[in-house]
Amino acid sequence: MGKEKSWAWEHFIKGPLYKTNNTYHEARCRFCINVERATRRESDVAAWQADSAHVRLSDAQIVKAADDAIEAICGKPHLLLRHLRNCDHVPDAIKLRAEPKSKDSSTAAVGSSSASASGSTAAASTNGQPASAPPAKMARQSAFTVTTKARFTPAVQKDFESDVCRLFIANDWSWNGVENPTTEMFFEKWVPGSQLPPRQRLSGSILESEAAKVRENIKTNVSGRFATGQCDGWKNVAKSALIATMITVNFVTYCLHLHDLTAVAKTAECLLGLVLGDIAHASSVYLTTIVAWCSDAGGDSRGMRRLLHAKMPHIICLDCWAHQINLVVGDYLKAQFYWVTVLDEAQDVIKWFNNHSRALSLLRRRQKEAHDAAVSQGQKTRGVLALFLPIVTRWIAHYASAARLLDVGRILRAMAVNEEDEAALIAAAGGKPDAEDKAREIIAIIERKSFWTDLAKVKFELEPLAIAQNVTQGANTRLDHVLVTLGNLFAIYSRDAYSEPVRTAIKASLEKRWAKADQDAFIAAVFLNPLIRDALFNSTNISAPQLYGILKRLYKRVFRTDPSTDMYTAFNDYRMNRGQLSDEAMLVEELRDSAAKEGKGFPILEFWSGAEGKIENGTTQLARLAALVLSIVANSAETERLWSRMGIIHTKLRNRLGAQKVHDTAMIKMDIQREHIARGRLRPRAKRKIGSDNEPAAVAQPSEPVQRASPSLVDAEEAETESALDLATRLQRELDDDDEDEDMDIPAEDTSSSSTTDAPTTPAARRVIVYFGTQRPLKLAELFDYTKTTTTPTAVGLDVFWKAASANLQQELTFYDLLAATNAPHGGNEPGSRAAGSETAPIVLE
């Protein structure tokens, strides 16, 4: 049996064999390495800020230099423990654990089974030693008594209080619980020597100290890197109007600031002031560079982005594209209003069955019988499926609810035409005449063929938008994901399978959303994806010189300097897949295979990091532009997820918590979860993968449903369930709010910063140019080669992100299933019962 590995290796990076030693490996302290990396990043940023000619190092170069700078030690356990005790960067808790254990120290005594039977337990004297020696042969343990122990030293007590704070946060426990007698008795019994801090200090100075530590961790992770800022508004249970700002670096989102605007006018100018202050804070404190800012399409947020662009045109200002897909759905619903009646009838059917347990039990029994019959014939089925209503104001929940009703439609129709089942359903309604009439009304809906035809039509017409929503709401949604998805939607809704009103409405809506986008940045992102390059573009409408013009114009704008002429050479080498930017030279296959083995997506930022050299040349400039554009996240969904976390903490029972305290608690909980996932102690929730065999694409943060993007800085209080008519009304309001964009005046500063010589004369086109500086806006119909719709092993198509996004949608439907199973009145664990889509990897819900 091999020798057990020392726990100390958790805090060291294992290298090759140490020098001439044939047994022990090199060991480098992770704490020392992290400090060295942070120091080098700060030095690099400081040198760049002091001298603009300084060539910034890539993160890969900084990491390698820092790792090489840390001297390796021999991996003998006692040497590892000695380093942990003496290293200035190691936390006190780990130092304490690394202390040598004395032979006569003991904190517990084990009593024999006979002592247990007599009701006695092992006794301990006041000096902490056992009262009597244990027997020569220990019996099975039957009692455990913690001995008296001296109080913790100040350093250990401080570390203990820190851990108690994180314990309460990780489990969403109320701060009052620390003063509960049961809590005090537990710690007195099992953690002798400790002193629980009072509630005021635990939720006060200790919480503030933990928040400060998290902010230091954030600084280490983001310094010297490109960041995307985002903001959104919320009204908490105390009716405070809050604005949160966050930054995303390398597709991980961190909290930045929380602002209370309860007593302040909610205007674009007010929000701009907050955003400018937070951008400056991110630069000066976290040493990161904000290259883009994203918010929803609410009037205040939209106005802020216009003002921000006028003041800082080098920052790319983005709409939240998860919200933009909502608006496309709104345009569809305007064109096809029949769906309101269909979905409301579907809700009536689902609500009736879920409210009548006998009817629901009969439906489950009939599903179980069908499942058993199919299994006996060797067929695979999805088991017993749950019916669920749409949950809080997400249009995709209506789609999911309708799709589930269609899944059980055959069983329902069979029940409706079966006299015995029909009688049972009416009886399940109760004995009152009006209740029986309602049951007959539900049965009539189920029997009506046109109901199922219309419901299937709604599902068919909305499904591509549901998949697109899944792409655009991810925490790692890049600009290339968005634009290629828009192109694929345009191709799908050009097919004859869709009616003319649907084709016209959705394609016009897609063109409208795209016309308002920063087209240079999106087109550059698609081109700079090394697995796509220029393969999808319509070469007639967007030639190689035009592509380079886009890159040159974007480079000058975001870096505020002209690129060298060498960048054109690098552009051509990259476009033609040759030279040092070819797939072979940049090890594309190796990167892709390595990522696939780890279950990750293609490391697109690592690809461009490898192309960025120390010498300033065209290749370095192209790589720097790619790293900037491909690091941008095109939605503000993470801020809405922050509101969800804060809503779990700040409840009606805990309504006296201050907003900043709630924000810090949520921030620390996010840090705890990241730490557990990194150490393998917590299984990550189902990942969102966007890509295909050609691009296994980036792996995003958890694919969890989020609240809808708010139409203004602060949402009104929302109902738990939304009817189809309510959904239509809300989306119409958001469309009307978005349409006001066309009537807004452009600040005078915009024209000076973005003027062009080749300006179209139409007001809409001129508005886009003034805002973004794009030379000639391109329509979606012109941009892509729509003959390339299918991805193959040898060629990329517009559906490159579609297959995986469709699978992600099925995982989201599983989420609704789990909610329905959690809220089911009974029978959720019947034999054969399972959530639809359970063949896929399980989703771990927060």
Beta strands, then each sheet from edge to edge (+ up, - down):
strand 1: 12-17
strand 2: 25-29
strand 3: 73-74
strand 4: 108-111
strand 5: 143-146
strand 6: 226-235
strand 7: 241-249
strand 8: 252-260
strand 9: 289-295
strand 10: 316-319
strand 11: 687-689
strand 12: 699-702
sheet 1: 1+ 2- 3+
sheet 2: 4+ 5-
sheet 3: 8+ 7- 6+ 9+ 10+
sheet 4: 11+ 12-
end
